[in-house]
Amino acid sequence: MPGLGTSFGRGGATTYQQDLMNSDCIVIMGSNMAENHPVGFQWVMKARERGAEVIHVDPRYTRTSAMATRHVGIRAGSDIAFLGGIVNYILTNERWFDEYVKRYTNAPVIVSEEFSDTEDNDGFFSGWDPARGEYDLTTWQYAGTEVHSAAGEPEQGFRAGQARGEQAGHGGHGGGLSHGTPPETDDTLQHPRCVFQILKRHYARYTPELVAETCGCSAGEFLAVAQALCDNSGPERTGSFVYAVGWTQHTVGVQLIRTAAIIQLLLGNVGRPGGGVMALRGHASIQGSTDIPTLYNILPGYLTMPHTEEYGGLDGYIEQTTSPGGWWGKADTFIVSLLKAWWGAAATAENEFCFSYLPRIDKDHSTYWTVQQMLQGKVKGYLVVGENPAVGSANGRAQRLGLAKLDWLVVRDFVEIETAAFWHDSPEIESR
């Protein structure tokens, strides 16, 4: 998850599910946890037994809603406004954890004077390049520092093989990072260009009235959630956010998770018992795809898949994927251990532990990209194993149109499935 990866340095949940029992307030959004993660939900119930507030914000009333102390119904897709309202409530009512914010977040850091917010650019932040459809992040830098890539991303555009979508924020964070000069800061949080003041100005628009109008709940319902979260956060209490694919599958999924991270940092709810942002993955096709992994662009251990570009061998790859510290500071250990596990005694220092045996990727080969290539007639055949993309894919309609353009399709599953039916001729179906 790039929202968590950008906020905390790694895209996984900030805590483990058992820690939810230590929370004083649990806000569940984008998830029907009681039904879809029933084993983990026991820890939510243990927190409730201790007196914690359990709040379910969701368009539907589900079993999770029934087990919560409060359910707030909102319009589907309006989560971003609800979260923005909580940020504004915290800042307007001075409910942030001051000592935590000043010491453990980038709130005091001063941003470059070239940066400008959306009000000054017809809804875009500074640096938008309409020709490329991307941002030039140069103006987003901290004052007094050199221009860097953020979390391993290049300054300009997308580099072949970089993580995207659901898996972004997991692999290859270290690429291009280095220790640099500390940025300029204002520990009083009063400088007009410090992160805290920029945040305050940007979120001022999310008033309780705007939230109510956008989300379809009442202003009172929204305020009750914001107050409960603030009342249960601080030096002696902590709150937690819990989400699942009901957030990640939004078009603004990254922004949703990023906003939840902002809320938790303002309230001091990260790195403390019962706090954090819990990403409820857990499904075999989601968690397994990154852990095993079956994704095209990462290796086991969330290591970046090698690209077709010239690394200069294993040492060059390690240099590109290692950061100065933290999890990704041990990329050399992880990759060598993986190579030795795969090739055993054949993997030696003399042959770079068989690093050259690894395949290479040259561009974005995600599902969405592949479907687009189908529609353009550039993908001639497709192997489907244990999946039903015509029904289960988020871009199912485009997937069905793409399947119809294939020259051949092989579906390997227990039974004939809908994916095969969308092909223009009788495909081969191998039953197991």
Secondary structure, DSSP 8 states (H G I E B T S, - for coil): -HHHHHHHSSSS-SS-GGGGGG-SEEEEES--HHHHSHHHHHHHHHHHHTT-EEEEE-SS--HHHHHSSEEE---TT-HHHHHHHHHHHHHHTT-S-HHHHHHHSSTTBBB-TT---GGGTTT--TTEETTTTEEBGGGGSBTTS----STT--SBS--TT---GGGTTTS-TTTT--------B-TTS--TTBHHHHHHHHHTT--HHHHHHHHSS-HHHHHHHHHHHHHT-SSS--EEEEE-HHHHTSTTHHHHHHHHHHHHHHTT-SSSTT-EEEE----TTTHHHHHTT-STTEETTTEE--BSS---HHHHHHHHH--SSSGGGGHHHHHHHHHHHHHGGG--GGGGGGGGGS--B-S--SHHHHHHHHHTT---EEEEES--HHHHSTTHHHHHHHHTT-SEEEEESSS--HHHHTSSS--EEE--
